[in-house]
């Protein structure tokens, strides 16, 4: 398998909407929840949108997951952002997986209304880096700009995890090493077991070419880098984080790795499509959405 295909697999494993959601309520006996049901994980009961928002107001960080190509998931993100912004104007900031940290200056110019949409796409190299259809994110990003909400890039440069998977952390060039998070926890056995199961299931002969320890280190670097960025940007404003649902998995995703650094409380919301099984350990709230209609995906976004 050539490197671009490996990148595609890394993309699937790391950030596809259900990449690391461990389903425990499966099969024909799994309950069917109506679209737009919001389930509170602690009780397993449905709650109102207003009840959830009131709870989200009590914590410094809110994580909202997504399957990148599911339009309904982005609508949920915008709805949550609007509700928190309207209730707490001037106290909200946003962090996004979709941008690598070297693009922070471009994000600042976007928020300050200093760039057209066309210029923003060009200067962030959107279709070279993220590659998903920009229309999925347009309303969210324009709302952020219209309300002058600080916007932070959370990700490491997108090519680095693939290089780690192919050659190990020691293979990175000095300028690439400088981007690595200062702390990396590689000791979570449940996380390793999950990644190994996916690695062996989906890679075929790639497993013979790429050492698992290097492949696993790539997964950890991604989450730790974003957790480090979250910890830097939690200050006088509450931070809303938009990332693939696989990065928000319990125990080994961004939220717990950020809490290890800061000790701060958080809430997490993960959308699940109607008809899918529901795992109440995946997040604090599970939001049932319509099945995905699908949007374009052009390649190896992380």
CORRAUR-V576764 format. One record per backbone hydrogen bond with DSSP energy under -0.5 kcal/mol. CO is the residue of the C=O (numbers start at 0). NH is the residue of the N-H. Records with the same first field share a line. If there is no record, write none. Layout:
CO=NH, NH
This chain:
1=4, 5
2=6
3=7
4=8
5=9
6=10
7=11
8=12
9=13
10=14
11=15
15=18
17=20
19=21
20=22
23=25
24=277
26=29
30=32
33=36
36=38, 287
37=46
38=40, 285
39=42, 43, 44
44=39
46=37
47=51
48=52
49=53
50=54
51=55
52=56
54=57
55=58
59=238
60=266
61=240
62=64, 268
63=242
65=67, 244
66=69
68=70
69=72, 73
70=74
71=75
72=76
73=77
74=78
75=79
76=80
77=81
78=82
79=83
80=84
81=85
82=86
83=87
87=90
90=237
91=149
92=239
93=151
94=241
95=98, 153, 154
98=153, 154
99=102
100=103
102=106
103=107
104=108
105=109
106=110
107=111
108=113
109=112
115=119
116=120
117=121
118=122
119=123
120=125
121=124
124=127, 128
125=129, 130
130=297
132=135
133=136, 137
134=138
136=140
137=141
138=142
139=143
140=144
141=145
142=146
143=148
144=147
147=149
149=93
151=95
154=100
156=159, 160
157=161
158=162
159=163
160=164
161=165
162=166
163=167
167=170
168=171
172=175, 176
173=177
175=178
176=179
183=185
186=188
187=191
188=192
189=193
190=194
191=195
192=196
193=197
194=198
195=199
196=200
197=201
198=202
202=205
203=206
204=207
205=208, 209
208=210
210=214
211=215
212=216
213=217
214=218
215=219
216=220
217=221
218=222
219=223
220=224
221=225
222=226
223=227
224=228
225=229
226=230
227=231
228=232
229=232, 233
232=234
236=234
237=92
238=61, 240
239=94
240=63, 242
241=96
243=246
244=247
245=248
246=253
248=252
249=251
252=256
253=257
254=258
255=259
256=260
257=260, 261
258=262
264=60
266=62
267=283, 284
268=64
269=286
271=288
272=275
277=279
278=281
283=40
284=269
285=38, 287
286=271
287=35
288=273
295=132
298=300
